[in-house]
Amino acid sequence: MVLQSSLKNCLQLSCIFRTPKAGFRSTTSGGLIIQSVSNDVYQNLAVEDWIHDHMNLENLRVLFLWRNSPAVVIGRHQNPWQEWLLRQKNIKLARRRSGGGTVYHDLGNINLTFFTTRKKYERMENLKLVVKALKALRPKLDVCVTERYDILLDGQYKISGTAAKLGRTAAYHHCTLLCNADKSVLSSVLKSPYNGIKSNATPSVPASVKNLFEEDPSLTCEMLLDAIAEEYATQHQIDHRITLINPADETLLPGINNKTEELQTWEWVYGKTPKFSVSTCFNMFYKDSVLDIKVDMDVKHGRIEDCNIDLPKQWLPPALCSELVKSLTGIKFCPNETTALVTTLLRVCPQDDELHSRWNLLCENVIMLM
């Protein structure tokens, strides 16, 4: 049985094929190639979760092909405050279920997910398959797999990063492939503006990258996807058939929208961050004075667990500063929630313009840390 029986009939009825329509019954001999019609990062990550959780992979391999609109995707055990600079660029941030480092996605980048049982999991073989497909497409390409499970172009430029999730019985390995991604955005969004963060979260390792398009301008994402699908079908002796799926189709993928919604929540994207601390000093300029401010915070599950703000004496009434520290403890390490908090606290401050100006300046600088 390829799928759990309750899902198999839905898939047979609902899938749309590039090739003449056929049910999954003809693919039960060993493999399935699926491509998402969506460019939404949360929907595509949800499909990975759904396949991992619901498909019976005992006698089936699955290759999932997908592309995303601009997004930064962090690993399961990473700290988003250490990894990204997105707020100014309106780029989506997503946390995936697998480990590894941070990657930038756009429509010039393709994503490949290889599903098997845990016993059959072998990421090196998957990457060798990708390299073989690239060389079949363009024999002169100098591409190779490294011991770190990256794919390099010309021996030095990273064109593919890799990560994996190993479940109790099922597993998947996914990798990226740079075809014609916007490298200027890629390099800028993966530079964190935050200083003073101490964390045991998995750090990303910067690398020199290059698009395959730079090596051969005739290459397109569609050509790469087709070449990899063909090589996958050849290697696993299955029909070269790509099944297009809609990740929002509940009749095809029951419960998929709940998975998509969960991946977008603050509790998942930020709340799953490993515990970290912020210890930083900054200068505040007020009228003709320069003030030295020190802030220390411990953050757990994305919420401020402990907080201390060291101000020059008499710059703010001690009771007011203490109330700010007390109120910050327990809230999300998040600019929106902190802004709402300090606005509420301001309403109960003494009606003093000078005091309000100092309060606003301090709060603005604290919020900038988030």
Secondary structure, DSSP 4 states (H G I P E B T S, - for coil): --B-HHHHHHHHHH-EESSSP--GGGGTTTEEEEEES---HHHHHHHHHHHHHHB--TT-EEEEEE--SSEEEE-TT--HHHH---TTTT-EEEE-SS-S--EEE-TTEEEEEEEEETTT--HHHHHHHHHHHHHHH-TT--EEE-TTS-EEETTTEEEE-EEEEE-SSEEEEEEEEESS--HHHHHHHTS----SEEE-SPPP----B--HHHH-TT--HHHHHHHHHHHHHHHTT----EEEE-TT-TTTSTTHHHHHHHHHSHHHHTTTSPPEEEEEEEEEEETTEEEEEEEEEEEETTEEEEEEEE--TTSS-HHHHHHHHHHHTTSBS-HHHHHHHHHHHHHTS-S-HHHHHHHHHHHHHHHHT-
